[in-house]
Amino acid sequence: MPQEAIGRCERRCQLLVLELRELIAGIQTGGSERAFDVYMKARYLGEQHPGHGVTFATGTPISNTMMEMYTMQRFLDPEGLKSRGLEHFDAWAATFGEVIDTMEISPDGAGLRPRSRFARFTNLPELQQMFRAFTDVQTAEMIKLPTPKLKGGKPIVVACPMSGEQYALQQELVERYDRLRSQKVDPRIDHALNITTDGRKLATDARMLAATAEDFPESKINRLVENVADIWRESAPTRGTQMIFADMGVNPTDWGYSPYQDITRKLIAAGIPREQIASIGDADSDAKKQALFEKVRQGSVRVLIGSTQKMGTGTNVQKRLVALHHLDAPWKPAEVEQREGRILRQGNENEEVSIYRYVTEGSFDAYMWQALETKARFIGQVMTGDNASRRAEDIGGQELSYAEVKAIASGNPAVLTLAEADAELQRLALLRKNHMDEQYLARRSVQDLPKTITALKERIANLKADQATAADHAGDPVVIDGRKCLKDEVPAVLAGKLDALPMIVRETTRVPMGTYRGLNFGLVLHSQVPPDVFLEGSIARASSLTREHQGPRAVLNALERLIAGYGPASERVQQDLGIAESQLRDYQARLGAPFAHDQYLSELTGFRDQLKASLSGKQPEPGSKTLTAGDIAAQIKTLRAAHSIDATPQRAQHKQTTAEEPVTARIRRKMESAELAGNLAEPDAPAEAPHPEGPIDQAILAEPDAPGVPPDDASTPPHGTHQPHMTFQQRLAAERRHQEPEPSRP
């Protein structure tokens, strides 16, 4: 059935949305003709081939805004939206979104301002379920590809001071912004986007806005040149290479200033040969690009400069990369990921690499990094898939470094303290949630464990009773269909009984055969897999036969294994009983314990709210004590110093979002089950099968066999054994084992 695969679909999916959310920050309402063209074709293919008309393949399905989540659903699951009454964006946003008021750093970097944003999601489990119904997500953490370690565990922030000329020019930007808010300025003359763009240019270098500006020695460009030259000398023995990303200043200004040319000139002055420096813009064709990339891979070009658009996707030069430099911040979190994906990539020969982010204190850099934080919040919450909360606000990992960059670039120590307090509150909230989960587990375990302990004690008693029965009747003859058989007659009589059994059964069938050492025995027949031999007294246990060996000797050997397994089985259950009793005492001691950091959480939340209000310029309530932002920040530091918090405990298992299993996942699972079942199953774990009449239940089929009389046939792993979760490397190794001829088993 025909399918259309669309690569790099994020460039084609900017559909137009004109509804009631235009005044809320964080929503893109524009569209493109190319996106509408793809949408019409996707709808046509979807109507012609329902459920499999079009396939999108992308590394960043949600690259910039929350709008893209809805857009992806419009492309790939329009019927799902329609069936739920969510085909219009207003309905979708009202169901899954929530407008919140937040404090953001103002574009001039001078303080905070209140703003309404569509940045919180509600009903998150249902949204993830809808999204996962038509997506198959594989992250780098799931695949665990061999990539180099990042020095320091996160990108290194290089904070650079603002020059006097930059400060004066930024004040002019603030005045322009004030005029936009207080006067009617023709948008053809000036508007907020122009100011933001000029602010980004100013954060890079004052000479991008003023032809008369001087070269500031402590500017980002000069700090970058020093850093690149040092790394170039240190990595000379291995011909290590570096990449510099700069989206601003790709083209020279009207007065001839270009950051690219300035960087190149200063690198040459620092001792780097001109032939070892290249700009991606010099390669104006695909053939020239590939030739340039090969030079970087070989180490003949050791410094490559370019923009995210030209040097992001498809640039495979990671072989010798030792450092990557962000001269400026891009607009999209996906672009940060694309940039850093050039160096944090398999095929890099270096064990450790560095990533540097250059920011100008008090500049628009703070505004840019905060925009990245807001966008990354949504992407991090939805794409991970292991967040079971109904609301999603906080983010982890990479996003915290965005907050650090934002705080450092602001140049205000109180803003840095605010960011640290937010991070501390995030850890406290997670600790409190873990404490509540532990209390729930304790309550449930105190209820359930007594039943488990009773069942284990009963099982031990039954195993010992059957063991004693088998010992007392060790010399008794085998009884088959009521007939006592001599030792020499047993194989022949049992063979006749086995020959009378049906070759094929439609459902699992239990067939009693007789008595063995005082215990009843028989076979459990299955429709698709070899039968199980069961032995039953006070308790029932089973052992699986193989496809090749199902004769009387195999049955007798299985019975001997079951008889010999009573002692070890009792010991294992006794160990389980001791563990259960210990767990019960432990949970009883934990039950009702208060959260250890409850008071600290309350006090820190109050101080954080006061600091946020002070930075935003809010007037204190009448009669309340007036404190400056510096005083509140000092109190927060004193409070944090008086309380130490252990690292947030990692959960042993991640919660999985309940969702319809994707088609590709089902296909992979079936293929792996078919190919690897014979290689990875535990040899003594019997299969689980329902039983229509007797006590052969999970207790029978979960009890492993102990080694007894060695069977006369080759044993293979039983059917139905639960397969443990395998990593990517384990699957590859298992496939190789499956392709190679297996040695015969004893």
Stockholm file with secondary structure:
# STOCKHOLM 1.0

chainA/1-746         MPQEAIGRCERRCQLLVLELRELIAGIQTGGSERAFDVYMKARYLGEQHPGHGVTFATGTPISNTMMEMYTMQRFLDPEGLKSRGLEHFDAWAATFGEVIDTMEISPDGAGLRPRSRFARFTNLPELQQMFRAFTDVQTAEMIKLPTPKLKGGKPIVVACPMSGEQYALQQELVERYDRLRSQKVDPRIDHALNITTDGRKLATDARMLAATAEDFPESKINRLVENVADIWRESAPTRGTQMIFADMGVNPTDWGYSPYQDITRKLIAAGIPREQIASIGDADSDAKKQALFEKVRQGSVRVLIGSTQKMGTGTNVQKRLVALHHLDAPWKPAEVEQREGRILRQGNENEEVSIYRYVTEGSFDAYMWQALETKARFIGQVMTGDNASRRAEDIGGQELSYAEVKAIASGNPAVLTLAEADAELQRLALLRKNHMDEQYLARRSVQDLPKTITALKERIANLKADQATAADHAGDPVVIDGRKCLKDEVPAVLAGKLDALPMIVRETTRVPMGTYRGLNFGLVLHSQVPPDVFLEGSIARASSLTREHQGPRAVLNALERLIAGYGPASERVQQDLGIAESQLRDYQARLGAPFAHDQYLSELTGFRDQLKASLSGKQPEPGSKTLTAGDIAAQIKTLRAAHSIDATPQRAQHKQTTAEEPVTARIRRKMESAELAGNLAEPDAPAEAPHPEGPIDQAILAEPDAPGVPPDDASTPPHGTHQPHMTFQQRLAAERRHQEPEPSRP
#=GR chainA/1-746 SS CCCEEEESGGGSCCCCCCSTTTTSBTCCCCCCHHHHHHHHHHHHHHHHSTTCSEEEECSCSSCSCTHHHHHHHHHHCHHHHHHTTCCSHHHHHHHHEEEEEEEEECTTSSSEEEEEEEEEESSHHHHHHHHHTSCCCCCHHHHTCCCCEEGGGSCEEEEECCCHHHHHHHHHHHHHHHHHHHSCCCTTTCCHHHHHHHHHHHHHCGGGTCTTCCCCTTSHHHHHHHHHHHHHHHTGGGTCEEEEECCTTSSCCTTSCCHHHHHHHHHHHTTCCGGGEEEGGGCCSHHHHHHHHHHHHHTSSCEEEECHHHHSTTCCCGGGEEEEEESSCCSCHHHHHHHHTTTSSTTCCCSEEEEEEEEETTSTHHHHHHHHHHHHHHHHHHHHCCCCSSCBCCCCTHHHHHHHHHHHHHCCHHHHHHHHHHHHHHHHHHHHHHHHHHHHHHHHHHHHHHHHHHHHHHHHHHHHHHHHHHHHTTTSCEEETTEEECTTTHHHHHHHHHHTSCSCCSSCEEEEEEEETTEEEEEEECSSSCCEEEEESSSEEEEECCSSCCSHHHHHHHHHHHHHTHHHHHHHHHHHHHHHHHHHHHHHHHTTCCCTTHHHHHHHHHHHHHHHHHHTTCCCCTTSCCCCHHHHHHHHHHHHHHCCCCCCCCCSSCCCCCCCCCHHHHHHHHHHHHHHHHHHSCTTCCCCCCCSSSSCSHHHHTSCCCCCSCCSSCCCCCTTCCCCCCCHHHHHHHHHHHHSCCCCCC
#=GC SS_cons         CCCEEEESGGGSCCCCCCSTTTTSBTCCCCCCHHHHHHHHHHHHHHHHSTTCSEEEECSCSSCSCTHHHHHHHHHHCHHHHHHTTCCSHHHHHHHHEEEEEEEEECTTSSSEEEEEEEEEESSHHHHHHHHHTSCCCCCHHHHTCCCCEEGGGSCEEEEECCCHHHHHHHHHHHHHHHHHHHSCCCTTTCCHHHHHHHHHHHHHCGGGTCTTCCCCTTSHHHHHHHHHHHHHHHTGGGTCEEEEECCTTSSCCTTSCCHHHHHHHHHHHTTCCGGGEEEGGGCCSHHHHHHHHHHHHHTSSCEEEECHHHHSTTCCCGGGEEEEEESSCCSCHHHHHHHHTTTSSTTCCCSEEEEEEEEETTSTHHHHHHHHHHHHHHHHHHHHCCCCSSCBCCCCTHHHHHHHHHHHHHCCHHHHHHHHHHHHHHHHHHHHHHHHHHHHHHHHHHHHHHHHHHHHHHHHHHHHHHHHHHHHTTTSCEEETTEEECTTTHHHHHHHHHHTSCSCCSSCEEEEEEEETTEEEEEEECSSSCCEEEEESSSEEEEECCSSCCSHHHHHHHHHHHHHTHHHHHHHHHHHHHHHHHHHHHHHHHTTCCCTTHHHHHHHHHHHHHHHHHHTTCCCCTTSCCCCHHHHHHHHHHHHHHCCCCCCCCCSSCCCCCCCCCHHHHHHHHHHHHHHHHHHSCTTCCCCCCCSSSSCSHHHHTSCCCCCSCCSSCCCCCTTCCCCCCCHHHHHHHHHHHHSCCCCCC
//
